[in-house]
Amino acid sequence: MIPVLTAREMQRIDEATIRDYVPGLKLMENAGKGVVDELLRHFEPKKADPIVIVCGKGNNGGDGFVVSRLLKKKGYRVKTYLVGEPEDVKGDALVNLKKCVKAGIRINQAGEQDLEVLGSDLMKAEIVVDALFGTGFEGKPRGVVRDVIEVINESPAAHVAVDIPSGVNASTGEAEVAVEADLTVTMALPKIGHLLFPGKALTGELVVHDIGVPPEVVVRHDLKTFAMAGFDVVESIPPRSPDAHKWSCGHAVAICGSTGLTGAAALTSVSAMRSGCGLATLIIPRRLNAAMEIKLTEVMTLPVDDTPAGTFAYKARKPILEFVKRADAVALGPGVSTNPDTVKLVRYILPRLGKPCVLDADGINAFAGKSRDLKGLDFPLIITPHAGEAARLFKADKAKIVARPVDFARKAARDLGLVMVLKGAPTVIAGPDGDVFINPTGNQGLATAGSGDVLTGIIAGLLAQGVDALEAAASGVYIHGCLGDMLFQEYGYFGFLAGELADAIPEAIAAMLTME
C-alpha cells in the first residue's frame, strides 16, 4: 500500500521533518533538484531552448527558484517570473530568491500589465515550470493568478508542475481553473488530488520524488488513505494446495437475475469461478432457469419461486436461506429488479444470510433511503454502489458524492460498519475502521453493460476463498481495473465487452502473481 496524503497531512509531515531531521532549506533544495532531474530526463531539452519558471510567493515558488538556479548552473537558458511582490516572499523561499539574484538570474514581475510579455516568452519556451501554488492551495484562483494560469495553458511548451498543478486542491482533486500539466513531480508521497478527477487529468504523468522525509515520520502520522498496488493484490490471492478439491476452494452463491437481466446473473456467477473459487451456484427465478441451464455449463443453478414478471418472489425466501447455509459467500442483487415483491424478499433475506456478502445494483436499491438497515449485521457486508445508487441509498446529493468520494466512502463505511466500494473514476474502497484505498487501475472502457456484475463476481469469488472482506473488495477492484487495461492494450479501443472481462480474469491474476 502506498500512503496518499491530504494537504494537512503533508504539512504536518513537513513540519515534523524540519523540526527533528532535515532543515527546510535542504528540503527545498532537494525538491528543486528532483524537479530538474525529472524535467531533463523526460524532455531532454536542448540548452539553447528557453525554459520559463513561473513562481508564486510561497514555498512552491521557493522550489521554483531552486529549479531556475540549478538549470542555469547546468547551462540552460532560463527566464524566471514572480507572480506577486518580492517583499511578500518570506522564509526559505526568500533565501532562494536571493540566491537566484546572486546567480545572475533576473526575476521578472508577472502582474496584469506583464501578461503579454509572459505570454510571448511562453510561446517561445520549450518547457514551462509551474511553481505558483503548492499543496496548501484551496479555493479558486483569482485575479492575476488566474490569468497567469490561463496564459500557461495556452502555451505549446511542455508543462511541468512542482508538487501539484496550480489550482488543484491537493486533498480532493477539485479544480475550477488549473494548470494542465504534462508532468507533475510531487514530493515525498502522492496526494489525494493527484488521483481524483479532475486533478488526475490535470496532473499528467506523476513522479514521486524523495526529498529526505524519514519513513518513521510517515509511519507515526497514522495515515488512513492509500493507493492500491499490484503487490497488495498478490498478497491477498489465496494459494491453492496441490491436493485441493472443489469443495476446499470455496462455494460462491449468486442471487441474481430477472426477465431481461439474465446477463447480470451469468456474468456474476461465472466471474466468481474465474476468480478461483471451486463452486458457484446461481439462484434464479424459476421461469428463467431453462435458459440459464443452457447458457451456463460450469455454474450450478437453483430455480426458486418467481413473480408473474419473472423476478424473485417473496415466498422464495425460505429455500434461498436454506441453500445459502452451504455457501462460503453470497453475491446479492445484480439484475434482480425493483419489483416490490422482490424488494421485500431482498430486505428480508439480507440480514439473515449469515455469510460474507456482496450487495450490488438492485440489491442496494432495495434499501434506498434506509441505509441504517445495513448496520449491525453479524457477517461481513460489502456494498458496491456507483454515485447514483449511493445517493439513493443515503438520501445524499450525488454531486457532493462525486466531488468528495474519499470523505463520503470513509464516513459511510464507518457509520454502518461495512466495506464500501464506491464505483467511479477512480473507484474508492473504504473499510469500517476508516482505511480508504484509491484504485489506480482501469479506464473508460469499463463503462460498459455488465462490467459491474463482473466486479461483483470477482469480489464474491475472493470472499468464498476466505479472503478478508476489505482485502477482497480492494483486490477485486484492482483486478477488475487491470482487466480493462489489458483489453484496451490488446484492442487499442474501448469496445470490449463484459464477457471478455470475465474471460480474462485468470490471465490478469496470473500476470500479477508472476510480476517481480
N, C-alpha and C positions, 0 to 999 in steps of 0.2 A: 504494500500500500504506500502511496506517495501522499504525504500531507499537503493539503491545499489551504491557503490562508485567506482570511479576511484582511482588510486594511489594518484594522485594530490589532489583530494578532501579529502581523508583520511589524507594526510599530513597537509592540511590547518586546518582540524578539530582538529587534534592532537595539532598543534601549538596554536590554539585559546584556547583549553582546558588547556594546560600547562601555557599559558600566564595569563589566567583570573580565573582558577578554581582549577586545580589539578596539583601538581608538576610532572615532568616527571618521577622521581624515583618511585612515588606512582603508576603511570600508568603502569610502567614496572613491579612492584611488583604484581599489580592486574592481569596483563596479565599472568605472570608466574603461579600465583596461579590458574587462570582459566584453564590453560593447565593441571596442576597437578590434579585438581578436576575432569576434564573430562576424563583424561587418566585413573585414578583409577576407575572411575565409569564405563567406557566402557570395560575395560580389566581385572579388578580385579587381578592384578599381585601378585604373592607370593613375600614376602620380600626377599626370597633367590634368586630370579631370577634377573639377571643383567638388568639394563636399561641404554642404551647408549644415551647420549645427544651430538649432533654434532652442534657446534656453529660457526657462522660467526663472523666477527669483528664489525658489526654494531648493531643497536638496536634490531634486531631479535635475534642476538647472545646474547644480554643482557637479553632478555626474557628467552633464553635457560639457562643462568647461574642461573637465579632465579629458574627455574624448577629443575635444578640439586641440588641447595641448599635445596629447600623445600622437595624434595624427600628424600634426605639424612637425613634431620631432622625427617622425618616420619619413618626412619629405613630401607629404600630401598638401595640396592647396586647400586651405580651409577658410570658410567665411562664417563668422560666429555672430549670431543675433541674440539680443536680450529683450524679452517682452516684459517690460517693467522698468523701473528706475534703478540705477546702480546703487543708490543709497538704501534701497529696500532689500538688497541682498545681504544676508546675515550669516554668521557662524562659519561652518566648514565650506559652504557654497561661496562665501565671500573670499575665503582664503584661496580657493581655486580660481575664482575670477581674477584675483590679483596675480596669481601665477601665470594666467593666460596673458595678461597685460605685460608682465615681465618677460614672457617668451616672445614678445613682439606681435601678439595677436590683437587685432583691433576688435573691440566689442561694439557692434553696431546696434543702434536702437531699432526696435520694431514697434513703433506706435502707429496710429491711424495714418499719419502723414507719410509713413515709410513703407506701406504695404505694396505700393507699385514697385519700389526698388527691390523689396524682398521677393516679390513675385518674379521679377526679371532674373534675379540670381537663382531662384529655384528652377526656372525653366532651363537654365544652362547647367544645372548641377547634375552630377552622376548619382549622388546619394544625398538624402536629407535625413538628418538625425533629429528625432522628436524628443526633446528633453524639457518639455513645458511643464507637465504635471506628473507627479508620482502616484503611488498607490493610495495616498491620502485624499485624493480628489473625490468630491461628491457634488451632486447637483448638475447644473448645465453651464457650459462655457458661455460667457457673456462678453459683450463689447469687443475690444481689440483682440482678445484671445480667441474668441470665436472666429473672427475674421482671419486671423493667422492660421488657424486650423483649416479653414476652407481654402486658403491660398496654398497650404502644404498639399492638400488633397488634389488640387488642380495641377500640381507639378508632375511631369512624367518621370521624375527621378525615383529611384528605389527609396522606400520609406522604412526607416529603422527606428523603432520605438525603444526608449530606455525604460525598462521595467513594465510599463503598460501603455498602450496608446492613449495619448492625452484626450480626456473627455469620457473615458470608460470608467465606470465605478468598479473598483477592484474587488469589492465584496459581493457584487450582484451581477456584473456584466452589463448593467443598464447603460445606455448611451443615447443621447439625442444628436449631438454633433461631436464627432471624434475623429482623430487621425486614423486613416486607413493604412495600417502598416503591412508591409511585406514580410518583415522580420521583427520580432519582439525579443529582446534579451532581458529576461527578468532575473532578479537577484534572490539567491538562496533557495527559494521554493516557488512553485506556481501559485497564482492567486485564483480565487474562485471566478473572478471576472474574466480570466483567460479561457475558461471552459464553458461558460454560459453565453448564449446568444443575447444580444448582438455582439458582445465583447469577443466571443470566439471568432466570429467572422472578421472582426477588425484587427485581431492580433496577428494574422498571417502565420508564418512559421514561428513556433515558440521554442526558445532555447533558454534553459535554466542555467545560470552561472553561479558557481560557488565563490562567494566573496569572503569566506572565512568565518561564517557563523558556526560555532561548535555544535555538534549533534546533541550534546547534553542540554543545550539551551532550548532546542526544539522539543526534546522529549519532555522536559519539565513543564511545558506550557499546555500539556494535556489537550492536544488538538483533536477535533471531532469530525473534521471533513477531509475526505481522501479521494484521490483519483485511483481508479482500478488499474491494475497492471496484469499482464499475462501470467506472471509468476504467482499472483494471488489465486488465479483460477486453477493453475496446475496443482497447487497445494490442496484444493478443495475437491478435485476429481477422485472418487473412491477407487482404490486399487481393486482388481478382481483376482481372487485366488485361483491358482491353477486347477483346483478341484471344485470350482464354482458350478452351481446348477441354477436353473431359472428361479427357483424359489429363494435362493440365497442372494439374488441380485435386486430384489425389491419388486413390489407389485404396485403399480400406479392405477388408480381408478379415475376415469374421466366421466363426469356427469354433464353431458353436453348435447347440444343439437335440438333442432325443431324443424318443422317443414320449411324448406327453403334455406336452411342453415346447417345442412349436414356436413358441409365442408369444414366448418369450425370443429365439429366433433372428430372428424377424421384427422385433421391436422394436429389437434391437441394430443390425441391418443398415440398417433404414430411418432410424434416428436418426443413423447415421453420414452418410448422404446429406443428411438435413435440416440437419446442421451445416455443410454446404458442400463436402464432397468430391465429386469428379466421378463416381466409380465406386464401387460396392460389390458384392462377391461374397460370397454365403453358401455356405460349405462345410457340407454337411448329410448325415446318414446316408441311404443310398440309398433306403430304403423310404419316407422322408418327402418325397422330392423332388417327387413329383407334386403333393402338396398345396401345397407352397411355391411351385411354378411358378404355381399359380392365385392364391395369396394375394399374392405379390409381383410387381408389374409392373415396377418400375424396377430392382430388385435382381437381379443375375445369380445363378445357383446352380451349384454343382459337387457332384453326388452322389458319395459315396465308400462304400467297403465298410462294412457295419454288422454288428452282432451280432443274434442272433435277437430280442433285446429292443428292437431299434430304436435302438441307441446306436452311437456311433463304435466301429469295430473297430480293434484294434492294427495289423492288416495294411493299414490306410488311411494309415499314416504316410508312405510314400514319395510317393504322389500329392499329399498335403497339402503336404509340404515343397517339392515341385517347383513346385506352383502358387503358394505364398507368395513365391517368388522375384520374381514380378511385382507384388507388393503394396508399398505405401508404409507401411502399418501394419496391425496384426492385433488383433482382439478375440477372446480365447480364454476359453471357459468357461461363458457363460450357457446354462443348460439342458442341459449335456452329460451329466448324471447322474454317479453314483458307481459305475457298473458297473465291476467290476475290470478288464475289458479296455480300457474307455475311460480309466480312471485310468492304466493302463500307457501308453496312447497319449499322453495329455497330458504325462506325465512325460518321455516320450521326445522329443516334438516341441518342447516349450517351449525348452530350451536351444539348439535347432538352428534356431530361426526366423530369426535374423539380421535382424529388422526390429523397429522400436518396437512394443511390445505392451502391451495392457491385459489383465490376468489377473483374472477375476472369478468369483464364485459357485463352481460345482463345479470350475472350473479351480483355484481356491485350495484347495478341499477335497482335490484330488488330492495336495497337498503337506502335508496335515495332519501335524503333528509333525515335519516335515522342512523347516523354513523355510530351513536353510542351503543347500539345493539351489537356492535362488533367488539366491544370492550369486555375484558374479563373472561375470555374463553379459556378452557383448560387444555388447549392444544395450540401449537404454533400456527398462526394465520399470516399469510402473505396476500396483500391486495395489490392489484396491478392496474390502477386507473390511468387513463390519459387525463389531460386537464379538464375536459368537458365532463367526464364521469366523476372526477374528484369534486368539481363544482357542484354537481347534483347531489353527491353523497354528503358533502359537508355544508351545503347551502352557502357556498362561498362564491366570490367573484372570480370568474375564470381568468380575466386579465391579470388580476393580482397573483393568482397561482403561477401563471406563465412568467410574470416578472420576477417572482421570488421563489423559485421551485425548491431550493435548498431549505429555506426557512419554513416553507409550508410543509414539506415532507417530514422534516425533523419534528415539528410540533404535532402533526397528525399521528406519527408513529409513537411518539412519547405519550400523548394523551390516551391513545387507545391500546397501547401495549402490544403492538403488532409490527410487522415489517411492511413498509410501503414501497412499492415500485411505482414511481410517478413517471409514466412514459412520456417521452418528448425528445427534443433535440437540445441537449443530451438527456438521457434518462437518468433520474436520480433515485437512489435506493437509500432508505432510512430505516434504522433499527430502533427498537424500543428504548435503548439506553442513550439515544441521541447521536450515535455514529451515523454519518452520511457518506455515501460513495457516489461519485460522479463518473459515469461511464464514458470512456473516450472513444469507443469503437462504434462503427455503424455509419450509415449515410442515408440520403433521402430515398434510396431505392427500397428501404424498409417500409416506406409509406405505400403499402400495397395490401389488398384484401387478404386476410388470413395471417398476416405477419405476427399479430399479437397472439393468435392461437398457437403458433409455433413457440413463441416465448413461454406461454403458459405451460405447454407440454414439456419444454426443456426443464423449467423450474420444478415441475411435478416429478419428472424423472429423476432429478438430483435428490429431491426430498425422499423419494421412495428408496433410494440407495443409502439413506441415513445421513445425508449432508444437513448440517445445521441450517435453519430457515434463512438467516441473514446471508450466510455464505451461498446457499442455493440460489437466492434471489440475485445477489450481486454477480455471481459466476454465470448464471443463466443469461442475464442481460449482456454481459461481456461476450459470451459465446454467440448470442443472437446478433450482436453488432458485427462480430467477426464474419459471420455468415454473409451479411450484406457486403462487407468489404471484399470478401473472397469472390463473390459473384460479380461485383462491379469490375473487379480486376480481370475476371475471365471474359465478361461480355463487353466491357467498355461502355455500358449503358445501364439505365436503371429499370429496364423492363423485365427483370426476373420475377418469378412467381413464388408464392409462399411454399408451395410443394417442393420447389427446388431448394429453398432454405432448409426445409426438413430433411431432404435427402443428403444435404451437405454437412449435417451435424457431426457425424463421426469423423469426417475429414478435418473439420475445424478443431475438434478436440484433440485429434491425433497430432495436428500441427503444433498445438500448444504443448503437448506432452513431450515432444521431441525438440523443442526450441532450447537453445543454450542459454 
